[in-house]
């Protein structure tokens, strides 16, 4: 008698409903475990390099955090924003991370996705709900477009993988940006953040804040800190400072390519 193995589509519907969430949980735990391991290894390597730099009186140039932007379209095929509209927020992120963490933001690509996304990708949920959707495979549209099929692909690497910022239409609740931390190499941001005409939505700090989460920075209780959880334009925008331990955390992250030694 043949068991319910092999092609998942050949399994009984009841078994598919049972195994799909389990597969999703395993996949998410696997990604998180790999991310944690790579971050730990990167941190140990950076600590060793810092010690050698001190002993040898060496100085390093700024590290590099590679970022790509994916802009989604609405149901009518209209882009949610433009590459030019995102540039100020990218420039702000670069300025903040250069000054506060010694890391440059290098934009590798700004791309508008031709395919119209499903509703769950266009108007996603946030925080724990987004994590649940990721477990259930509802974020597959994002993951499918992380790599541009029209561009030559670089050899796989464990360090310096770009963080992808996906511009969506609306995020559920009052959230305007969301990251899944080390379990994903992508974050989502709401399109209204980049509309200068929307004075109660335009906020250049959110993109930098979400990049901070993507490189393992948690929320911070100081309103002057980049990782303060709330930002309310136009008058109540969060600050842009980082503490020393936050700087070290950013520099140790697997997404950051360490700077070159200046002899």
C-alpha positions in Angstrom: 0.0 0.0 0.0 1.4 3.4 -1.0 1.8 5.9 1.8 1.1 9.7 1.6 4.6 10.7 0.6 6.3 12.2 -2.5 4.5 15.0 -4.2 2.6 17.1 -1.6 -0.2 17.7 -4.1 -0.9 13.9 -4.1 -1.6 13.8 -0.4 -5.1 13.9 1.0 -6.4 17.4 1.7 -6.6 16.8 5.4 -3.0 15.7 5.5 -1.9 18.7 3.5 -3.7 21.1 5.9 -1.9 19.4 8.8 1.6 19.2 7.3 1.7 22.7 5.6 2.0 24.7 8.9 4.5 22.2 10.3 6.6 22.6 7.1 6.4 26.4 7.5 7.4 26.3 11.1 10.4 24.1 10.3 11.4 26.4 7.4 11.2 29.5 9.5 13.1 27.9 12.4 15.7 26.8 9.9 16.1 30.3 8.5 16.4 31.8 12.0 18.9 29.2 13.1 21.1 29.8 10.1 20.8 33.6 10.5 21.7 33.3 14.2 24.7 31.1 13.4 26.0 33.4 10.6 25.5 36.5 12.8 27.4 34.8 15.7 30.3 33.8 13.4 30.4 37.3 11.9 30.4 38.9 15.3 33.3 36.7 16.5 35.2 37.5 13.3 34.6 41.3 13.7 35.7 41.1 17.4 39.0 39.5 16.4 39.6 42.0 13.6 38.9 44.9 16.1 41.5 43.4 18.5 44.1 43.1 15.7 43.3 46.7 14.6 43.9 48.0 18.1 47.2 46.0 18.5 48.4 47.1 15.1 47.2 50.7 15.5 45.3 50.2 12.2 42.2 52.1 11.0 39.4 50.8 8.8 37.2 52.5 6.3 33.5 52.3 6.9 31.8 48.9 6.4 29.1 48.5 3.8 25.4 47.5 4.1 24.0 46.6 0.7 20.3 47.4 0.2 17.9 46.9 -2.7 14.4 48.4 -3.1 11.5 46.5 -4.6 8.4 48.7 -5.4 5.1 46.9 -5.8 2.2 47.8 -8.0 -1.5 48.1 -7.2 -4.3 46.1 -8.7 -4.4 48.4 -11.7 -0.7 47.9 -12.4 0.3 51.4 -11.1 3.6 51.6 -9.1 3.0 52.5 -5.4 5.9 55.0 -5.5 8.8 56.0 -7.7 12.6 55.4 -7.3 13.1 59.1 -7.0 10.7 59.3 -4.1 12.6 56.6 -2.1 16.0 58.3 -2.6 15.7 60.8 0.3 15.0 58.0 2.8 17.9 56.0 1.5 20.2 59.1 1.8 18.9 59.5 5.4 19.7 55.9 6.2 23.1 56.2 4.8 23.8 59.4 6.7 22.6 57.9 10.0 24.5 54.6 9.7 27.7 56.4 8.6 27.6 58.8 11.5 26.3 56.5 14.2 27.6 53.0 13.2 30.5 53.6 10.8 28.6 51.7 8.0 27.7 53.0 4.5 24.5 52.1 2.8 25.2 51.0 -0.7 22.1 50.8 -2.9 22.5 47.9 -5.4 19.2 48.2 -7.1 15.8 50.0 -7.1 13.3 47.9 -9.0 9.6 48.1 -9.7 8.0 44.6 -9.9 6.0 44.0 -13.0 3.8 41.3 -11.6 0.7 42.5 -9.7 1.0 41.1 -6.1 -1.8 39.2 -4.4 -3.8 41.1 -1.7 -1.8 39.6 1.2 1.4 40.9 -0.3 0.0 44.3 -1.4 -1.6 45.0 2.0 0.3 42.8 4.5 -0.2 42.3 8.2 2.5 43.3 10.7 4.6 41.9 13.5 3.5 38.5 14.8 0.8 38.3 12.2 3.4 38.8 9.4 5.6 36.1 11.0 2.6 33.8 11.0 1.9 34.6 7.3 5.6 33.9 6.6 5.3 30.5 8.3 2.1 29.7 6.3 3.9 30.7 3.0 1.9 33.8 2.4 5.0 35.9 1.9 6.3 33.8 -1.0 5.6 36.6 -3.5 8.3 38.7 -1.7 10.8 35.9 -1.6 10.2 35.0 -5.2 11.2 38.5 -6.3 14.3 39.0 -4.1 16.5 38.1 -7.0 16.2 39.8 -10.3 16.2 37.1 -13.0 17.4 39.7 -15.6 20.6 40.4 -13.8 23.7 38.2 -13.7 24.0 36.6 -10.3 27.0 36.8 -8.1 28.4 33.6 -6.5 26.6 32.7 -3.2 28.1 34.4 -0.2 27.6 34.2 3.6 28.6 37.8 4.3 27.1 41.0 2.7 23.8 39.6 1.4 21.6 42.6 0.6 18.7 43.6 2.7 15.7 44.1 0.5 13.2 46.9 1.3 9.8 46.1 -0.2 7.4 49.0 -0.7 3.8 47.9 0.0 0.6 49.8 -0.1 -0.7 49.5 3.4 0.4 47.6 6.5 -2.3 46.6 8.9 -2.9 48.7 12.0 -0.8 51.8 12.7 2.5 50.2 11.6 4.3 51.7 8.7 7.3 49.4 8.5 8.0 45.8 9.7 10.9 43.4 9.9 11.1 39.7 10.7 14.7 40.1 12.1 17.2 37.4 11.4 14.6 35.0 9.9 14.4 37.1 6.8 16.7 39.2 4.6 13.8 41.6 3.7 11.6 44.2 5.4 8.4 46.0 4.4 7.7 49.7 4.3 4.5 51.5 3.5 4.4 53.6 0.3 3.0 56.7 2.1 6.3 57.1 3.9 7.9 58.4 0.7 5.1 60.8 -0.3 6.3 64.4 0.6 2.7 65.7 0.0 1.4 63.5 2.9 2.8 65.5 5.8 1.3 63.1 8.4 2.9 60.1 6.8 6.2 61.2 5.2 9.0 59.9 7.5 12.6 59.4 6.3 13.5 57.6 9.6 11.3 54.5 9.1 13.5 52.9 6.4 16.6 53.3 8.5 14.7 52.0 11.5 13.7 48.8 9.7 17.2 48.3 8.4 18.2 48.5 12.1 15.8 45.7 13.0 17.1 43.7 10.0 20.6 43.9 11.5 19.4 42.7 14.9 18.7 46.0 16.7 15.7 45.8 19.1 13.5 48.7 20.1 15.0 51.3 22.4 13.1 53.4 25.1 14.9 56.7 24.2 12.8 58.8 21.8 16.1 60.3 20.5 17.2 56.9 19.4 16.7 55.5 15.9 15.2 52.4 17.4 12.5 54.1 19.4 9.3 52.2 18.4 7.1 55.2 17.6 7.4 58.1 15.0 4.6 60.5 14.3 5.2 63.0 11.5 5.3 65.9 11.1 6.1 67.0 14.7 6.8 63.7 16.6 9.5 62.1 14.4 11.9 59.9 16.3 15.6 60.7 16.7 18.5 59.2 14.8 21.2 58.4 17.5 22.6 54.9 18.3 24.3 53.8 21.5 27.7 52.2 21.5 26.4 48.6 21.9 24.0 49.3 18.9 27.0 50.4 16.8 28.8 47.2 17.7 25.7 45.1 16.9 25.4 46.7 13.4 29.0 46.2 12.6 29.0 42.5 13.7 26.0 41.6 11.5 26.3 39.2 8.6 24.8 41.7 6.2 27.6 44.2 6.7 30.8 43.9 4.7 33.7 45.1 7.0 35.7 48.1 6.0 39.2 47.8 4.5 42.3 48.4 6.6 43.9 51.8 5.9 47.7 51.2 6.3 
